[in-house]
Amino acid sequence: MLAIEKRNRENPMARKPTKKIKHISLKVLRKKSWDLISLFVRKSSADGNGIVRCYTCDKPHYYTDMDCGHYIHRDCLDYEPDNLKPQCNFCNRCKHGNLGIFAEKLIKEIGEKRVEALRQKSNEVKKFIIIELQDLIAKYTKLLETLGGPNG
């Protein structure tokens, strides 16, 4: 006889052992959602051979060798598509995003009103919650599947 059955027969009010629910931390969800949107931004900008041009210097690189650069670095804009563009490591890291050129190109691409909207939104305080991050993960997983090929 199992110990659980014996315990329950002796004391019907005894609690049954429960399975532990695994909770995924916000940190893990943030990383996974960032990895997916970063891959999506780079891959969706690539040509049929996987080559993408740096948004700020226009040098071609394979999409897996690129970064996903931000125009404005704020938590509230981390998943805002207008704020994210593929950049080479040199422009994104060494030139700190090469923001002057980034801003000029972004204004030409999406217009001054949308760039100003990004600036206004950057003043907001936004803390993502678990369900929002899970939704982003589901959304970008599906979008990457539509792009097909390796890594998505």
Sine and cosine of phi, psi and omega as CSV:
sin_phi,cos_phi,sin_psi,cos_psi,sin_omega,cos_omega
0.00,0.00,0.69,-0.72,0.01,-1.00
-0.94,0.34,0.52,-0.85,0.00,-1.00
-0.87,0.48,-0.57,0.82,-0.02,-1.00
-0.92,0.40,-0.71,0.70,0.01,-1.00
-0.89,0.46,-0.68,0.74,-0.01,-1.00
-0.89,0.46,-0.71,0.70,-0.02,-1.00
-0.89,0.46,-0.67,0.74,-0.02,-1.00
-0.94,0.35,-0.55,0.84,0.03,-1.00
-0.95,0.33,-0.63,0.77,0.00,-1.00
-0.95,0.32,-0.62,0.78,-0.03,-1.00
-0.70,-0.72,1.00,-0.08,-0.05,-1.00
-0.89,0.47,-0.31,0.95,0.00,-1.00
-1.00,0.07,-0.07,1.00,-0.01,-1.00
-0.90,0.43,0.60,-0.80,-0.02,-1.00
-0.98,0.22,0.64,-0.77,0.10,-0.99
-0.98,0.21,0.57,-0.82,0.04,-1.00
-0.90,0.43,0.67,-0.74,-0.01,-1.00
-0.95,-0.30,0.49,-0.87,0.06,-1.00
-0.98,0.21,0.61,-0.79,0.06,-1.00
-0.97,0.25,0.70,-0.71,0.04,-1.00
-1.00,-0.02,0.79,-0.62,0.04,-1.00
-0.99,0.17,0.83,-0.55,0.07,-1.00
-0.97,-0.24,0.73,-0.69,0.03,-1.00
-1.00,-0.05,0.75,-0.66,-0.06,-1.00
-0.95,0.30,0.39,-0.92,0.08,-1.00
-0.85,0.52,-0.61,0.79,-0.01,-1.00
-0.87,0.49,-0.70,0.72,0.00,-1.00
-0.92,0.40,-0.68,0.73,0.01,-1.00
-0.91,0.41,-0.63,0.77,0.04,-1.00
-0.88,0.48,-0.71,0.70,-0.02,-1.00
-0.89,0.45,-0.72,0.70,-0.02,-1.00
-0.90,0.43,-0.69,0.72,0.00,-1.00
-0.92,0.40,-0.63,0.78,0.04,-1.00
-0.91,0.42,-0.70,0.72,0.01,-1.00
-0.85,0.53,-0.66,0.75,-0.02,-1.00
-0.94,0.34,-0.72,0.69,-0.02,-1.00
-0.93,0.37,-0.58,0.81,0.04,-1.00
-0.89,0.46,-0.72,0.69,0.03,-1.00
-0.89,0.45,-0.67,0.74,0.01,-1.00
-0.89,0.47,-0.71,0.70,-0.01,-1.00
-0.87,0.49,-0.70,0.71,-0.03,-1.00
-0.94,0.33,-0.71,0.70,-0.08,-1.00
-0.95,0.32,-0.60,0.80,-0.02,-1.00
-0.94,0.33,-0.31,0.95,0.04,-1.00
-1.00,-0.04,-0.10,0.99,-0.07,-1.00
-0.99,0.12,0.42,-0.91,0.09,-1.00
-0.99,0.15,-0.11,-0.99,-0.03,-1.00
-0.89,0.46,-0.35,0.94,0.02,-1.00
-0.99,-0.12,0.07,1.00,0.01,-1.00
1.00,0.08,0.18,0.98,-0.01,-1.00
-1.00,-0.02,0.75,-0.66,0.03,-1.00
-0.77,-0.63,0.57,-0.82,0.00,-1.00
-0.99,-0.10,0.66,-0.75,0.06,-1.00
-0.86,0.51,0.72,-0.70,-0.04,-1.00
-0.89,0.45,-0.51,0.86,-0.10,-1.00
-0.98,-0.20,-0.54,0.84,-0.01,-1.00
-0.93,-0.37,-0.16,0.99,0.07,-1.00
0.94,0.35,0.22,0.98,0.05,-1.00
-0.98,0.22,0.67,-0.74,0.00,-1.00
-0.99,0.14,0.63,-0.78,0.07,-1.00
-0.53,-0.85,0.36,-0.93,0.12,-0.99
-0.94,0.35,0.62,-0.79,-0.16,-0.99
-0.86,0.51,-0.48,0.88,0.02,-1.00
-0.97,0.26,-0.25,0.97,0.02,-1.00
-1.00,-0.06,0.04,1.00,-0.04,-1.00
-0.98,-0.20,0.26,-0.97,0.14,-0.99
-0.97,-0.25,0.22,-0.97,0.17,-0.99
-0.96,-0.28,0.96,-0.27,-0.09,-1.00
-1.00,0.01,0.47,-0.88,0.05,-1.00
-0.97,-0.25,0.57,-0.82,0.21,-0.98
-0.98,0.21,-0.76,0.64,0.05,-1.00
-0.88,-0.47,0.79,-0.61,-0.04,-1.00
-1.00,-0.08,1.00,0.00,0.07,-1.00
-0.59,-0.81,0.57,-0.82,0.01,-1.00
-0.82,0.58,-0.62,0.78,-0.07,-1.00
-0.92,0.39,-0.28,0.96,-0.02,-1.00
-0.93,-0.38,0.15,0.99,-0.04,-1.00
-0.87,0.49,-0.47,0.88,-0.06,-1.00
-0.89,-0.46,0.37,0.93,0.00,-1.00
-1.00,-0.02,0.93,-0.36,-0.09,-1.00
-0.82,0.57,-0.59,0.81,0.02,-1.00
-0.89,0.45,-0.41,0.91,-0.08,-1.00
-1.00,0.02,-0.14,0.99,-0.15,-0.99
-0.88,-0.48,0.76,-0.65,0.02,-1.00
-0.60,-0.80,0.46,-0.89,0.05,-1.00
-0.94,0.33,0.72,-0.69,0.04,-1.00
-0.69,-0.72,0.50,-0.86,0.09,-1.00
-0.95,0.31,0.34,-0.94,-0.01,-1.00
-0.84,0.54,-0.63,0.78,-0.05,-1.00
-0.90,0.44,-0.75,0.66,0.00,-1.00
-0.92,0.40,-0.68,0.74,-0.08,-1.00
-0.96,0.29,-0.67,0.75,-0.10,-0.99
-0.99,-0.14,-0.78,0.63,-0.06,-1.00
-0.96,0.27,-0.60,0.80,0.00,-1.00
-0.99,-0.15,0.21,0.98,0.05,-1.00
0.79,0.61,0.68,0.74,0.05,-1.00
1.00,-0.03,-0.12,0.99,0.00,-1.00
0.74,0.68,0.80,0.60,-0.23,-0.97
-0.89,0.46,-0.51,0.86,0.03,-1.00
-0.87,0.49,-0.77,0.64,0.01,-1.00
-0.93,0.36,-0.63,0.78,0.02,-1.00
-0.84,0.55,-0.74,0.67,-0.03,-1.00
-0.89,0.46,-0.71,0.70,0.00,-1.00
-0.86,0.51,-0.73,0.68,-0.03,-1.00
-0.93,0.37,-0.60,0.80,-0.01,-1.00
-0.91,0.41,-0.65,0.76,0.04,-1.00
-0.89,0.46,-0.67,0.74,0.03,-1.00
-0.90,0.43,-0.60,0.80,-0.09,-1.00
-0.98,0.21,-0.75,0.66,-0.12,-0.99
-0.93,-0.38,-0.17,0.98,0.04,-1.00
0.99,-0.10,0.43,-0.90,-0.07,-1.00
-0.91,0.42,-0.57,0.82,-0.02,-1.00
-0.89,0.45,-0.69,0.72,-0.01,-1.00
-0.94,0.33,-0.56,0.83,0.07,-1.00
-0.92,0.40,-0.66,0.75,0.05,-1.00
-0.90,0.44,-0.61,0.79,0.06,-1.00
-0.88,0.47,-0.64,0.77,0.08,-1.00
-0.88,0.48,-0.69,0.73,0.01,-1.00
-0.88,0.47,-0.67,0.74,0.02,-1.00
-0.91,0.42,-0.68,0.73,-0.02,-1.00
-0.90,0.43,-0.46,0.89,-0.02,-1.00
-0.92,0.39,-0.28,0.96,0.03,-1.00
-0.99,0.13,-0.21,0.98,0.01,-1.00
-0.97,0.24,0.47,-0.88,0.13,-0.99
-0.99,-0.17,0.85,-0.52,-0.04,-1.00
-0.73,-0.68,0.85,-0.53,0.12,-0.99
-0.91,-0.41,0.88,-0.47,-0.01,-1.00
-0.96,0.28,0.64,-0.77,0.05,-1.00
-0.97,-0.23,0.21,-0.98,-0.11,-0.99
-0.80,0.60,-0.75,0.66,-0.08,-1.00
-0.90,0.44,-0.59,0.80,0.04,-1.00
-0.91,0.42,-0.68,0.74,0.01,-1.00
-0.92,0.38,-0.63,0.77,0.05,-1.00
-0.89,0.45,-0.63,0.77,0.05,-1.00
-0.90,0.44,-0.67,0.75,0.04,-1.00
-0.89,0.45,-0.66,0.75,0.02,-1.00
-0.88,0.48,-0.72,0.70,0.01,-1.00
-0.89,0.45,-0.70,0.72,-0.03,-1.00
-0.88,0.48,-0.75,0.66,-0.07,-1.00
-0.98,0.21,-0.41,0.91,0.13,-0.99
-0.90,0.44,-0.71,0.70,0.01,-1.00
-0.91,0.41,-0.69,0.73,0.02,-1.00
-0.89,0.46,-0.63,0.78,0.03,-1.00
-0.92,0.40,-0.58,0.82,0.04,-1.00
-0.89,0.45,-0.58,0.81,0.02,-1.00
-0.93,0.37,-0.46,0.89,0.04,-1.00
-0.97,0.25,-0.49,0.87,0.03,-1.00
0.92,0.39,-0.14,-0.99,0.01,-1.00
0.97,0.23,-0.09,-1.00,-0.03,-1.00
-0.93,0.38,0.47,-0.88,0.03,-1.00
0.88,0.47,0.48,0.88,0.08,-1.00
0.37,-0.93,0.00,0.00,0.00,0.00
